[in-house]
Amino acid sequence: MRVVVVGATGNVGTSVVRALEADDSVTSIVGVARRLPGWQSERTEWRRADVVTGDLSQIFDGADAVVHLAWLFQPTRNATVTWRANVLGSVRVFQAVAEAGVPALVYASSVGAYSPRPKDEPVDESWPTHGYPGAAYGREKAYVERVLDVFENDNPGIRVVRMRPGFIFKREAATEQRRLFAGPLLPRRLVKAANIPFVPDIPGLKLQILHAEDAAEAYRLAVTRPVSGAFNLAADPVLDPSALAELLGARTVPVSPALARAAVSAGWHLRLVPAAPGLLELALQIPLMKMDRARDVLGWMPVHSAADTLRALLEGMHDGAGLDTPPLVPDTGRNRLRELVTGSGSRATPDG
């Protein structure tokens, strides 16, 4: 089996490549990225291409499956750039899959594609995917879901799988996560469980996360098994402020959603943090997910707990961990200075 992974150098992509390499039924892997990595894998051939401008059909020719992971989280200050890469780039990936006659497409959607719902009852994959319109990430993920609806209708012979994971972390992606969401002013020495003094207790703040290795295993199963449709992916337990405080050895401090929004908005407008205010609102609005279908149909169960995954992320942030790929470059003073000079959240930063 020949598998092409688009966006193979980021948080999820590097783990997917490793998972595919460990599968004897996968005989050939092509990793596609805008910028080639120093990190190498034994059975992976690297191809340089931009989803917006590259000749993707040629790269996909002869593939048995394409895994589409490429996504821009930044620049949060220029939604036109992310729309072009994420939406129009995905359209080009899907078109190239059809043109090359690839029999299977596995696409990285997200919990962020789901329509808002109170977090009193988890939803399955039938919940509407119209996103939260106040955040570019939610709008773009929801729009690509609609594009994929049309694609499936027009290409009934192509097996399509939509992965809808929660927040995905691993130690090697810690610097990337800090860069994407916290910015260059977050001290490394602070990011350690014993050093975090409090957790803001914001009503509606409940997070489902999973380890990138567990996400990668789900992608491997989706590639190699005759499944189709959508799959929710997350690990237990759900992390609310109380659970986070217990995990971190911190205390909770009540914070109203209005105050939290104002603080994030001020930091973003002052270019102190890269995360746009809409991302906080998205986190408060997205529903909790059921994982029954991933277990029963895909045969997937996470190995890492949500708590252990968060610990790995925090330890990685404290240590400045990374990997020799452009998205996962380790933390250095020079890189932080570059973030400050260019304006936090202003540069295009790929993930995969």
BALOBA-1460 file (C-alpha; in Angstrom, 3 decimals):
// residues 352
<rec num="1" residu="m" x="0.000" y="0.000" z="0.000"/>
<rec num="2" residu="r" x="1.308" y="3.432" z="-1.003"/>
<rec num="3" residu="v" x="0.198" y="6.303" z="1.266"/>
<rec num="4" residu="v" x="0.696" y="10.030" z="0.739"/>
<rec num="5" residu="v" x="0.606" y="12.216" z="3.865"/>
<rec num="6" residu="v" x="-0.018" y="15.915" z="3.144"/>
<rec num="7" residu="g" x="1.233" y="18.024" z="6.030"/>
<rec num="8" residu="a" x="3.647" y="15.349" z="7.249"/>
<rec num="9" residu="t" x="6.047" y="17.512" z="9.269"/>
<rec num="10" residu="g" x="3.819" y="18.851" z="12.040"/>
<rec num="11" residu="n" x="2.360" y="17.696" z="15.334"/>
<rec num="12" residu="v" x="0.082" y="15.004" z="13.893"/>
<rec num="13" residu="g" x="1.930" y="14.406" z="10.625"/>
<rec num="14" residu="t" x="5.197" y="13.240" z="12.175"/>
<rec num="15" residu="s" x="3.289" y="10.773" z="14.360"/>
<rec num="16" residu="v" x="1.213" y="9.524" z="11.406"/>
<rec num="17" residu="v" x="4.388" y="8.881" z="9.414"/>
<rec num="18" residu="r" x="5.819" y="6.854" z="12.308"/>
<rec num="19" residu="a" x="2.591" y="4.869" z="12.717"/>
<rec num="20" residu="l" x="2.441" y="4.041" z="9.007"/>
<rec num="21" residu="e" x="6.093" y="3.001" z="8.963"/>
<rec num="22" residu="a" x="5.352" y="0.465" z="11.714"/>
<rec num="23" residu="d" x="2.617" y="-1.162" z="9.589"/>
<rec num="24" residu="d" x="3.915" y="-3.932" z="7.312"/>
<rec num="25" residu="s" x="0.957" y="-3.500" z="4.937"/>
<rec num="26" residu="v" x="2.198" y="0.011" z="4.111"/>
<rec num="27" residu="t" x="5.012" y="-0.434" z="1.610"/>
<rec num="28" residu="s" x="5.595" y="3.186" z="0.576"/>
<rec num="29" residu="i" x="5.059" y="6.557" z="2.289"/>
<rec num="30" residu="v" x="5.320" y="9.973" z="0.658"/>
<rec num="31" residu="g" x="5.507" y="12.919" z="3.044"/>
<rec num="32" residu="v" x="4.420" y="16.251" z="1.541"/>
<rec num="33" residu="a" x="5.310" y="19.608" z="3.114"/>
<rec num="34" residu="r" x="5.924" y="23.218" z="2.101"/>
<rec num="35" residu="r" x="9.368" y="23.086" z="3.684"/>
<rec num="36" residu="l" x="11.351" y="19.856" z="3.885"/>
<rec num="37" residu="p" x="12.454" y="18.664" z="7.340"/>
<rec num="38" residu="g" x="15.844" y="17.761" z="8.717"/>
<rec num="39" residu="w" x="14.023" y="14.951" z="10.535"/>
<rec num="40" residu="q" x="14.081" y="11.792" z="8.451"/>
<rec num="41" residu="s" x="12.238" y="8.476" z="8.561"/>
<rec num="42" residu="e" x="13.502" y="5.229" z="7.101"/>
<rec num="43" residu="r" x="10.696" y="4.445" z="4.652"/>
<rec num="44" residu="t" x="9.403" y="7.914" z="3.843"/>
<rec num="45" residu="e" x="10.119" y="9.806" z="0.644"/>
<rec num="46" residu="w" x="9.769" y="13.581" z="1.014"/>
<rec num="47" residu="r" x="8.194" y="15.820" z="-1.596"/>
<rec num="48" residu="r" x="8.047" y="19.599" z="-1.403"/>
<rec num="49" residu="a" x="4.711" y="21.146" z="-2.395"/>
<rec num="50" residu="d" x="2.307" y="23.887" z="-1.348"/>
<rec num="51" residu="v" x="-1.345" y="22.795" z="-1.339"/>
<rec num="52" residu="v" x="-2.309" y="26.161" z="-2.853"/>
<rec num="53" residu="t" x="0.104" y="26.125" z="-5.796"/>
<rec num="54" residu="g" x="1.757" y="22.697" z="-6.108"/>
<rec num="55" residu="d" x="1.158" y="19.983" z="-8.716"/>
<rec num="56" residu="l" x="-0.550" y="17.603" z="-6.329"/>
<rec num="57" residu="s" x="-1.996" y="15.204" z="-8.904"/>
<rec num="58" residu="q" x="1.493" y="14.156" z="-9.949"/>
<rec num="59" residu="i" x="2.465" y="13.468" z="-6.333"/>
<rec num="60" residu="f" x="-0.753" y="11.507" z="-5.689"/>
<rec num="61" residu="d" x="-0.411" y="9.359" z="-8.816"/>
<rec num="62" residu="g" x="-0.278" y="5.682" z="-7.867"/>
<rec num="63" residu="a" x="-1.284" y="6.250" z="-4.242"/>
<rec num="64" residu="d" x="-3.716" y="3.917" z="-2.492"/>
<rec num="65" residu="a" x="-4.646" y="6.557" z="0.084"/>
<rec num="66" residu="v" x="-4.078" y="10.257" z="0.756"/>
<rec num="67" residu="v" x="-4.087" y="11.604" z="4.310"/>
<rec num="68" residu="h" x="-4.747" y="15.359" z="4.324"/>
<rec num="69" residu="l" x="-3.422" y="17.024" z="7.494"/>
<rec num="70" residu="a" x="-2.030" y="20.353" z="6.249"/>
<rec num="71" residu="w" x="-3.506" y="23.377" z="8.034"/>
<rec num="72" residu="l" x="-2.465" y="26.948" z="8.859"/>
<rec num="73" residu="f" x="-3.326" y="28.178" z="12.366"/>
<rec num="74" residu="q" x="-1.575" y="31.499" z="11.798"/>
<rec num="75" residu="p" x="-1.552" y="34.299" z="10.837"/>
<rec num="76" residu="t" x="-4.561" y="34.913" z="13.073"/>
<rec num="77" residu="r" x="-4.424" y="38.562" z="12.000"/>
<rec num="78" residu="n" x="-5.031" y="37.822" z="8.330"/>
<rec num="79" residu="a" x="-7.944" y="35.440" z="7.767"/>
<rec num="80" residu="t" x="-7.506" y="35.700" z="3.996"/>
<rec num="81" residu="v" x="-4.209" y="33.830" z="4.225"/>
<rec num="82" residu="t" x="-5.602" y="31.002" z="6.344"/>
<rec num="83" residu="w" x="-8.738" y="30.737" z="4.177"/>
<rec num="84" residu="r" x="-6.606" y="30.447" z="1.060"/>
<rec num="85" residu="a" x="-4.425" y="27.721" z="2.551"/>
<rec num="86" residu="n" x="-7.019" y="25.813" z="4.556"/>
<rec num="87" residu="v" x="-10.139" y="26.015" z="2.412"/>
<rec num="88" residu="l" x="-8.862" y="26.575" z="-1.114"/>
<rec num="89" residu="g" x="-5.856" y="24.350" z="-0.407"/>
<rec num="90" residu="s" x="-8.162" y="21.552" z="0.764"/>
<rec num="91" residu="v" x="-10.286" y="21.973" z="-2.371"/>
<rec num="92" residu="r" x="-7.142" y="21.484" z="-4.469"/>
<rec num="93" residu="v" x="-6.140" y="18.399" z="-2.453"/>
<rec num="94" residu="f" x="-9.574" y="16.835" z="-2.967"/>
<rec num="95" residu="q" x="-9.544" y="17.658" z="-6.676"/>
<rec num="96" residu="a" x="-6.098" y="16.102" z="-7.067"/>
<rec num="97" residu="v" x="-7.256" y="12.949" z="-5.273"/>
<rec num="98" residu="a" x="-10.058" y="12.584" z="-7.834"/>
<rec num="99" residu="e" x="-7.821" y="13.414" z="-10.790"/>
<rec num="100" residu="a" x="-5.185" y="10.890" z="-9.715"/>
<rec num="101" residu="g" x="-7.789" y="8.203" z="-9.102"/>
<rec num="102" residu="v" x="-6.796" y="7.664" z="-5.472"/>
<rec num="103" residu="p" x="-9.285" y="5.187" z="-3.928"/>
<rec num="104" residu="a" x="-9.202" y="6.537" z="-0.350"/>
<rec num="105" residu="l" x="-9.057" y="9.985" z="1.278"/>
<rec num="106" residu="v" x="-8.599" y="10.538" z="5.026"/>
<rec num="107" residu="y" x="-9.183" y="14.151" z="6.037"/>
<rec num="108" residu="a" x="-8.317" y="15.887" z="9.316"/>
<rec num="109" residu="s" x="-11.443" y="17.686" z="10.408"/>
<rec num="110" residu="s" x="-11.870" y="18.709" z="14.060"/>
<rec num="111" residu="v" x="-14.161" y="19.056" z="17.034"/>
<rec num="112" residu="g" x="-13.981" y="22.713" z="16.008"/>
<rec num="113" residu="a" x="-16.196" y="21.921" z="13.013"/>
<rec num="114" residu="y" x="-19.150" y="21.075" z="15.251"/>
<rec num="115" residu="s" x="-21.979" y="23.519" z="15.850"/>
<rec num="116" residu="p" x="-22.195" y="24.966" z="19.387"/>
<rec num="117" residu="r" x="-23.993" y="23.012" z="22.081"/>
<rec num="118" residu="p" x="-24.111" y="23.122" z="25.907"/>
<rec num="119" residu="k" x="-21.659" y="20.613" z="27.351"/>
<rec num="120" residu="d" x="-24.287" y="18.654" z="29.239"/>
<rec num="121" residu="e" x="-24.542" y="15.738" z="26.805"/>
<rec num="122" residu="p" x="-21.803" y="14.404" z="24.473"/>
<rec num="123" residu="v" x="-22.639" y="14.291" z="20.775"/>
<rec num="124" residu="d" x="-21.973" y="11.637" z="18.166"/>
<rec num="125" residu="e" x="-20.820" y="12.167" z="14.577"/>
<rec num="126" residu="s" x="-24.325" y="13.093" z="13.401"/>
<rec num="127" residu="w" x="-24.229" y="16.439" z="15.230"/>
<rec num="128" residu="p" x="-24.262" y="19.362" z="12.724"/>
<rec num="129" residu="t" x="-20.884" y="20.645" z="11.543"/>
<rec num="130" residu="h" x="-21.569" y="24.319" z="10.931"/>
<rec num="131" residu="g" x="-18.836" y="25.492" z="13.280"/>
<rec num="132" residu="y" x="-18.694" y="28.605" z="15.428"/>
<rec num="133" residu="p" x="-18.781" y="31.605" z="13.058"/>
<rec num="134" residu="g" x="-16.873" y="33.897" z="15.416"/>
<rec num="135" residu="a" x="-13.579" y="32.039" z="14.929"/>
<rec num="136" residu="a" x="-11.748" y="31.633" z="11.628"/>
<rec num="137" residu="y" x="-10.724" y="28.102" z="12.612"/>
<rec num="138" residu="g" x="-14.338" y="27.020" z="13.143"/>
<rec num="139" residu="r" x="-15.543" y="28.712" z="9.948"/>
<rec num="140" residu="e" x="-12.846" y="27.087" z="7.864"/>
<rec num="141" residu="k" x="-13.250" y="23.602" z="9.315"/>
<rec num="142" residu="a" x="-17.037" y="23.793" z="8.803"/>
<rec num="143" residu="y" x="-16.682" y="25.045" z="5.229"/>
<rec num="144" residu="v" x="-14.329" y="22.215" z="4.306"/>
<rec num="145" residu="e" x="-16.894" y="19.772" z="5.690"/>
<rec num="146" residu="r" x="-19.384" y="21.166" z="3.151"/>
<rec num="147" residu="v" x="-16.802" y="20.930" z="0.376"/>
<rec num="148" residu="l" x="-16.265" y="17.307" z="1.339"/>
<rec num="149" residu="d" x="-20.023" y="16.670" z="1.198"/>
<rec num="150" residu="v" x="-19.985" y="17.732" z="-2.463"/>
<rec num="151" residu="f" x="-16.804" y="15.747" z="-3.117"/>
<rec num="152" residu="e" x="-18.351" y="12.546" z="-1.771"/>
<rec num="153" residu="n" x="-21.493" y="13.072" z="-3.828"/>
<rec num="154" residu="d" x="-19.474" y="13.631" z="-7.001"/>
<rec num="155" residu="n" x="-17.000" y="10.806" z="-6.353"/>
<rec num="156" residu="p" x="-18.940" y="7.837" z="-4.936"/>
<rec num="157" residu="g" x="-16.115" y="5.440" z="-5.772"/>
<rec num="158" residu="i" x="-13.672" y="7.147" z="-3.386"/>
<rec num="159" residu="r" x="-13.701" y="6.031" z="0.251"/>
<rec num="160" residu="v" x="-13.757" y="9.141" z="2.442"/>
<rec num="161" residu="v" x="-12.958" y="9.262" z="6.162"/>
<rec num="162" residu="r" x="-13.319" y="12.399" z="8.293"/>
<rec num="163" residu="m" x="-11.391" y="12.493" z="11.555"/>
<rec num="164" residu="r" x="-12.809" y="14.852" z="14.206"/>
<rec num="165" residu="p" x="-10.296" y="14.901" z="17.049"/>
<rec num="166" residu="g" x="-10.163" y="17.022" z="20.164"/>
<rec num="167" residu="f" x="-7.022" y="19.004" z="21.003"/>
<rec num="168" residu="i" x="-3.933" y="17.001" z="19.989"/>
<rec num="169" residu="f" x="-0.660" y="17.309" z="21.902"/>
<rec num="170" residu="k" x="2.697" y="15.598" z="22.377"/>
<rec num="171" residu="r" x="6.012" y="16.534" z="23.939"/>
<rec num="172" residu="e" x="7.767" y="17.179" z="20.607"/>
<rec num="173" residu="a" x="5.052" y="19.667" z="19.594"/>
<rec num="174" residu="a" x="5.234" y="21.665" z="22.841"/>
<rec num="175" residu="t" x="7.164" y="24.607" z="21.401"/>
<rec num="176" residu="e" x="4.801" y="24.791" z="18.442"/>
<rec num="177" residu="q" x="1.789" y="24.874" z="20.772"/>
<rec num="178" residu="r" x="3.381" y="27.613" z="22.855"/>
<rec num="179" residu="r" x="4.105" y="29.602" z="19.704"/>
<rec num="180" residu="l" x="0.609" y="29.136" z="18.263"/>
<rec num="181" residu="f" x="-1.440" y="29.891" z="21.348"/>
<rec num="182" residu="a" x="0.619" y="31.531" z="24.125"/>
<rec num="183" residu="g" x="3.277" y="33.517" z="22.277"/>
<rec num="184" residu="p" x="6.907" y="34.425" z="23.016"/>
<rec num="185" residu="l" x="6.339" y="36.060" z="26.417"/>
<rec num="186" residu="l" x="5.388" y="32.863" z="28.263"/>
<rec num="187" residu="p" x="8.372" y="31.970" z="30.514"/>
<rec num="188" residu="r" x="9.549" y="28.385" z="30.174"/>
<rec num="189" residu="r" x="10.213" y="28.120" z="33.910"/>
<rec num="190" residu="l" x="6.556" y="28.895" z="34.631"/>
<rec num="191" residu="v" x="5.238" y="26.071" z="32.478"/>
<rec num="192" residu="k" x="5.585" y="23.274" z="34.965"/>
<rec num="193" residu="a" x="2.865" y="21.748" z="37.066"/>
<rec num="194" residu="a" x="4.338" y="22.879" z="40.384"/>
<rec num="195" residu="n" x="4.845" y="26.450" z="39.140"/>
<rec num="196" residu="i" x="1.337" y="27.202" z="37.868"/>
<rec num="197" residu="p" x="-0.420" y="29.090" z="40.690"/>
<rec num="198" residu="f" x="-4.038" y="28.926" z="39.567"/>
<rec num="199" residu="v" x="-6.432" y="27.757" z="36.871"/>
<rec num="200" residu="p" x="-9.162" y="30.142" z="35.688"/>
<rec num="201" residu="d" x="-12.527" y="28.567" z="36.416"/>
<rec num="202" residu="i" x="-14.456" y="29.734" z="33.359"/>
<rec num="203" residu="p" x="-17.992" y="28.363" z="32.940"/>
<rec num="204" residu="g" x="-18.116" y="26.115" z="29.873"/>
<rec num="205" residu="l" x="-14.370" y="25.399" z="29.849"/>
<rec num="206" residu="k" x="-14.214" y="21.634" z="29.323"/>
<rec num="207" residu="l" x="-11.553" y="20.175" z="27.052"/>
<rec num="208" residu="q" x="-11.147" y="16.822" z="25.327"/>
<rec num="209" residu="i" x="-7.603" y="16.087" z="24.291"/>
<rec num="210" residu="l" x="-5.563" y="13.165" z="22.998"/>
<rec num="211" residu="h" x="-1.961" y="12.271" z="22.376"/>
<rec num="212" residu="a" x="-0.634" y="12.658" z="18.835"/>
<rec num="213" residu="e" x="0.458" y="9.007" z="18.879"/>
<rec num="214" residu="d" x="-3.123" y="7.923" z="19.592"/>
<rec num="215" residu="a" x="-4.405" y="10.200" z="16.844"/>
<rec num="216" residu="a" x="-1.834" y="8.683" z="14.485"/>
<rec num="217" residu="e" x="-2.998" y="5.172" z="15.303"/>
<rec num="218" residu="a" x="-6.548" y="6.188" z="14.397"/>
<rec num="219" residu="y" x="-5.300" y="7.536" z="11.052"/>
<rec num="220" residu="r" x="-3.374" y="4.307" z="10.408"/>
<rec num="221" residu="l" x="-6.518" y="2.284" z="11.039"/>
<rec num="222" residu="a" x="-8.550" y="4.569" z="8.773"/>
<rec num="223" residu="v" x="-6.012" y="4.120" z="5.990"/>
<rec num="224" residu="t" x="-5.690" y="0.351" z="6.237"/>
<rec num="225" residu="r" x="-9.277" y="-0.708" z="7.079"/>
<rec num="226" residu="p" x="-12.355" y="-0.497" z="4.803"/>
<rec num="227" residu="v" x="-14.130" y="2.163" z="6.878"/>
<rec num="228" residu="s" x="-15.715" y="5.444" z="5.873"/>
<rec num="229" residu="g" x="-17.543" y="8.366" z="7.430"/>
<rec num="230" residu="a" x="-16.689" y="10.484" z="10.452"/>
<rec num="231" residu="f" x="-14.964" y="9.482" z="13.684"/>
<rec num="232" residu="n" x="-14.739" y="11.457" z="16.934"/>
<rec num="233" residu="l" x="-11.369" y="11.047" z="18.660"/>
<rec num="234" residu="a" x="-10.455" y="11.973" z="22.240"/>
<rec num="235" residu="a" x="-9.135" y="10.405" z="25.449"/>
<rec num="236" residu="d" x="-10.572" y="10.338" z="28.942"/>
<rec num="237" residu="p" x="-10.960" y="12.158" z="31.222"/>
<rec num="238" residu="v" x="-12.645" y="15.374" z="30.111"/>
<rec num="239" residu="l" x="-10.534" y="18.169" z="31.595"/>
<rec num="240" residu="d" x="-12.535" y="20.917" z="33.290"/>
<rec num="241" residu="p" x="-10.994" y="23.609" z="35.529"/>
<rec num="242" residu="s" x="-11.253" y="21.435" z="38.649"/>
<rec num="243" residu="a" x="-9.536" y="18.500" z="36.938"/>
<rec num="244" residu="l" x="-6.850" y="20.804" z="35.541"/>
<rec num="245" residu="a" x="-6.222" y="22.323" z="38.969"/>
<rec num="246" residu="e" x="-5.889" y="18.903" z="40.576"/>
<rec num="247" residu="l" x="-3.536" y="17.762" z="37.834"/>
<rec num="248" residu="l" x="-1.361" y="20.863" z="38.164"/>
<rec num="249" residu="g" x="-1.424" y="21.125" z="41.940"/>
<rec num="250" residu="a" x="-3.020" y="24.561" z="41.594"/>
<rec num="251" residu="r" x="-6.189" y="26.216" z="42.821"/>
<rec num="252" residu="t" x="-9.138" y="27.418" z="40.801"/>
<rec num="253" residu="v" x="-10.066" y="31.087" z="40.579"/>
<rec num="254" residu="p" x="-13.554" y="31.988" z="39.295"/>
<rec num="255" residu="v" x="-13.338" y="34.016" z="36.079"/>
<rec num="256" residu="s" x="-16.385" y="35.125" z="34.133"/>
<rec num="257" residu="p" x="-16.482" y="34.440" z="30.382"/>
<rec num="258" residu="a" x="-16.725" y="38.193" z="29.788"/>
<rec num="259" residu="l" x="-13.537" y="38.862" z="31.758"/>
<rec num="260" residu="a" x="-11.716" y="36.010" z="30.026"/>
<rec num="261" residu="r" x="-12.780" y="37.323" z="26.613"/>
<rec num="262" residu="a" x="-11.621" y="40.836" z="27.502"/>
<rec num="263" residu="a" x="-8.221" y="39.598" z="28.692"/>
<rec num="264" residu="v" x="-7.591" y="37.492" z="25.574"/>
<rec num="265" residu="s" x="-8.830" y="40.294" z="23.311"/>
<rec num="266" residu="a" x="-6.531" y="42.842" z="24.978"/>
<rec num="267" residu="g" x="-3.513" y="40.549" z="24.677"/>
<rec num="268" residu="w" x="-4.250" y="39.875" z="21.015"/>
<rec num="269" residu="h" x="-4.818" y="43.526" z="20.073"/>
<rec num="270" residu="l" x="-1.615" y="44.488" z="21.889"/>
<rec num="271" residu="r" x="0.175" y="41.738" z="19.906"/>
<rec num="272" residu="l" x="1.239" y="40.015" z="23.111"/>
<rec num="273" residu="v" x="-0.473" y="36.698" z="22.321"/>
<rec num="274" residu="p" x="-1.081" y="35.045" z="18.928"/>
<rec num="275" residu="a" x="-4.422" y="33.373" z="19.726"/>
<rec num="276" residu="a" x="-7.346" y="35.413" z="18.400"/>
<rec num="277" residu="p" x="-10.221" y="36.094" z="20.842"/>
<rec num="278" residu="g" x="-12.557" y="33.902" z="18.812"/>
<rec num="279" residu="l" x="-10.537" y="30.808" z="19.728"/>
<rec num="280" residu="l" x="-11.490" y="31.157" z="23.396"/>
<rec num="281" residu="e" x="-15.142" y="31.492" z="22.452"/>
<rec num="282" residu="l" x="-14.800" y="28.453" z="20.189"/>
<rec num="283" residu="a" x="-13.373" y="26.422" z="23.089"/>
<rec num="284" residu="l" x="-16.328" y="27.440" z="25.257"/>
<rec num="285" residu="q" x="-18.917" y="26.684" z="22.549"/>
<rec num="286" residu="i" x="-17.804" y="23.335" z="21.086"/>
<rec num="287" residu="p" x="-19.662" y="20.249" z="22.349"/>
<rec num="288" residu="l" x="-18.232" y="17.241" z="24.105"/>
<rec num="289" residu="m" x="-17.905" y="14.185" z="21.860"/>
<rec num="290" residu="k" x="-18.802" y="10.507" z="22.126"/>
<rec num="291" residu="m" x="-16.126" y="8.058" z="20.955"/>
<rec num="292" residu="d" x="-18.368" y="4.989" z="20.530"/>
<rec num="293" residu="r" x="-18.051" y="4.834" z="16.731"/>
<rec num="294" residu="a" x="-14.256" y="5.013" z="16.772"/>
<rec num="295" residu="r" x="-14.212" y="2.130" z="19.233"/>
<rec num="296" residu="d" x="-16.853" y="-0.035" z="17.580"/>
<rec num="297" residu="v" x="-16.222" y="0.592" z="13.865"/>
<rec num="298" residu="l" x="-12.599" y="1.705" z="13.638"/>
<rec num="299" residu="g" x="-11.389" y="-0.525" z="16.476"/>
<rec num="300" residu="w" x="-9.564" y="2.392" z="18.111"/>
<rec num="301" residu="m" x="-8.841" y="3.023" z="21.767"/>
<rec num="302" residu="p" x="-6.402" y="5.648" z="23.070"/>
<rec num="303" residu="v" x="-3.380" y="4.435" z="25.036"/>
<rec num="304" residu="h" x="-2.517" y="7.757" z="26.690"/>
<rec num="305" residu="s" x="-4.904" y="9.450" z="29.112"/>
<rec num="306" residu="a" x="-5.790" y="13.118" z="28.648"/>
<rec num="307" residu="a" x="-4.007" y="13.900" z="31.924"/>
<rec num="308" residu="d" x="-0.770" y="12.166" z="30.876"/>
<rec num="309" residu="t" x="-0.891" y="13.922" z="27.499"/>
<rec num="310" residu="l" x="-1.218" y="17.324" z="29.150"/>
<rec num="311" residu="r" x="1.680" y="16.526" z="31.489"/>
<rec num="312" residu="a" x="3.851" y="15.624" z="28.483"/>
<rec num="313" residu="l" x="2.928" y="18.897" z="26.799"/>
<rec num="314" residu="l" x="3.785" y="21.008" z="29.853"/>
<rec num="315" residu="e" x="7.073" y="19.208" z="30.401"/>
<rec num="316" residu="g" x="7.920" y="19.759" z="26.750"/>
<rec num="317" residu="m" x="7.133" y="23.477" z="27.023"/>
<rec num="318" residu="h" x="9.328" y="23.725" z="30.116"/>
<rec num="319" residu="d" x="12.195" y="21.974" z="28.331"/>
<rec num="320" residu="g" x="11.734" y="23.786" z="24.995"/>
<rec num="321" residu="a" x="11.173" y="20.453" z="23.255"/>
<rec num="322" residu="g" x="10.756" y="20.123" z="19.515"/>
<rec num="323" residu="l" x="11.762" y="18.181" z="16.428"/>
<rec num="324" residu="d" x="13.884" y="19.020" z="13.395"/>
<rec num="325" residu="t" x="10.979" y="20.083" z="11.187"/>
<rec num="326" residu="p" x="9.941" y="23.676" z="10.406"/>
<rec num="327" residu="p" x="6.665" y="23.526" z="12.401"/>
<rec num="328" residu="l" x="8.224" y="21.761" z="15.406"/>
<rec num="329" residu="v" x="11.516" y="23.621" z="15.707"/>
<rec num="330" residu="p" x="12.685" y="23.637" z="19.374"/>
<rec num="331" residu="d" x="12.467" y="26.725" z="21.578"/>
<rec num="332" residu="t" x="15.405" y="29.144" z="21.376"/>
<rec num="333" residu="g" x="15.960" y="32.769" z="22.291"/>
<rec num="334" residu="r" x="16.507" y="33.625" z="18.629"/>
<rec num="335" residu="n" x="13.176" y="32.127" z="17.604"/>
<rec num="336" residu="r" x="11.326" y="33.940" z="20.383"/>
<rec num="337" residu="l" x="12.918" y="37.222" z="19.348"/>
<rec num="338" residu="r" x="11.786" y="36.602" z="15.781"/>
<rec num="339" residu="e" x="8.217" y="36.059" z="17.024"/>
<rec num="340" residu="l" x="8.334" y="39.372" z="18.892"/>
<rec num="341" residu="v" x="9.817" y="41.326" z="15.994"/>
<rec num="342" residu="t" x="7.363" y="40.014" z="13.398"/>
<rec num="343" residu="g" x="4.365" y="40.429" z="15.687"/>
<rec num="344" residu="s" x="2.827" y="37.570" z="17.628"/>
<rec num="345" residu="g" x="0.271" y="35.787" z="15.470"/>
<rec num="346" residu="s" x="1.332" y="37.602" z="12.297"/>
<rec num="347" residu="r" x="3.349" y="34.916" z="10.549"/>
<rec num="348" residu="a" x="2.061" y="31.923" z="8.615"/>
<rec num="349" residu="t" x="2.816" y="28.832" z="10.670"/>
<rec num="350" residu="p" x="2.032" y="25.421" z="9.150"/>
<rec num="351" residu="d" x="0.912" y="22.349" z="11.004"/>
<rec num="352" residu="g" x="0.190" y="18.812" z="10.013"/>
